[in-house]
Amino acid sequence: MNAPETSSTASSHTALVTPALPPGVPCHHRHPVRIYWEDTDAGGIVFYGNYLKFMERARTEWLRSLGFDQEGLRAGGEGMFVVAETSLRYLQPARLDDVLTVTVTLVERGRASVAFQQQVWRGETLLNEGRIRIGWVQTVPGDSPGAEPRLKTGRIPQRILDRLPEAWPVAASPQD
């Protein structure tokens, strides 16, 4: 049985469930995040860099839901995804104890990288949105004996590409 969805006014004493999004918000995955003191500045406002962390967690959980454990891919020698490019817009602040929904929408799918449109919502209020590109890299031995291994751009394994959904076109922001 699926857990019921709650609104953004959920009490801080309730279990964390993914709040509903406004109608018409397309996404491939959504991930709940509760805001704790560690996420905020002294005024209880979320520190701007933490939105990237929230987006990373949402992408990681989305990949996990598709059957891919990022540490397993890296440790197994296949390679790993790394962030190659980010662009964010900050529209409204998140605050201590807010329950947010972070969306993941695949908007470009290539052989070596994929791009996402991601949004952070508090109920029906869009707080932050961004475009994130991740690329596939593989570890290769260093150039000399004892040298640190280095990362080399590679192609995303076909078994991963086969599990990714089709990319959706980027929708205009509700704030535009």
Residue pairs with C-beta under 8 A, 6 or more apart in sequence:
3 15
3 17
4 17
5 17
5 18
5 19
5 20
6 14
6 17
6 19
6 20
6 99
7 19
7 20
7 123
8 19
8 98
8 99
8 122
8 123
8 124
8 125
9 123
10 17
10 19
10 99
12 34
12 97
16 32
16 34
16 99
17 32
18 30
18 31
18 32
18 101
19 32
19 99
19 100
19 101
19 121
19 123
21 27
21 30
21 101
21 103
21 121
21 124
22 121
22 124
22 174
25 103
25 119
25 121
26 105
26 168
26 171
27 103
27 104
27 105
27 119
28 62
28 104
28 105
28 106
28 165
28 168
29 58
29 61
29 62
29 65
29 103
29 104
30 58
30 101
30 102
30 103
30 104
31 54
31 57
31 58
31 61
31 62
31 101
31 102
31 103
31 104
32 99
32 100
32 101
32 102
33 54
33 57
33 58
33 99
33 100
33 101
33 102
33 120
34 97
34 98
34 99
34 100
35 46
35 94
35 95
35 96
35 97
35 98
35 99
35 100
36 96
37 96
39 46
39 47
39 50
39 94
39 96
40 46
40 47
40 95
40 96
41 47
44 95
44 96
45 93
45 94
45 95
46 93
46 94
46 95
46 98
48 90
51 88
51 90
51 120
51 128
51 130
52 86
52 88
52 130
54 100
54 102
54 120
55 102
55 104
55 116
55 118
55 120
55 130
55 132
56 83
57 102
58 102
58 103
58 104
58 118
59 104
59 116
59 118
59 132
59 134
60 70
62 104
63 70
63 81
64 70
66 163
66 164
67 163
68 160
68 163
70 80
70 81
73 79
73 80
74 80
74 139
77 139
78 138
78 157
79 136
79 137
79 138
79 139
79 154
79 157
80 136
80 137
81 134
81 135
81 136
81 137
82 134
82 135
82 137
82 151
83 132
83 133
83 134
84 113
84 133
84 134
84 135
85 115
85 131
85 132
85 133
86 130
86 131
86 132
86 133
87 130
87 131
88 128
88 129
88 130
89 128
89 129
89 130
89 173
89 175
90 127
90 128
91 126
91 127
91 128
91 129
91 175
92 122
92 125
92 126
92 127
92 128
93 127
94 100
94 120
94 122
94 127
94 128
98 122
99 122
100 120
100 121
100 122
100 127
101 120
101 121
101 122
102 118
102 119
102 120
102 121
103 117
103 118
103 119
103 120
103 121
104 116
104 118
105 116
105 117
105 118
105 168
105 170
106 114
106 115
106 116
106 164
106 165
106 166
106 167
106 168
107 115
107 116
107 117
107 131
107 167
107 168
107 169
107 170
108 114
108 115
108 133
108 167
109 161
109 164
109 166
109 167
110 156
111 155
111 156
111 161
112 135
112 136
112 153
112 154
112 155
112 156
113 133
113 134
113 135
113 136
113 156
114 133
114 134
114 156
114 164
114 167
115 131
115 132
115 133
115 134
116 131
116 132
116 133
116 134
117 129
117 130
117 131
117 170
117 171
118 129
118 130
118 131
118 132
119 126
119 128
119 129
119 130
120 126
120 127
120 128
120 129
121 127
126 173
126 174
126 175
129 173
129 175
131 170
135 153
136 153
136 154
136 155
136 156
136 157
137 151
137 152
137 153
137 154
138 151
138 152
138 154
139 149
139 150
139 151
139 152
140 149
140 150
140 151
140 152
141 147
141 149
142 148
142 149
142 150
143 150
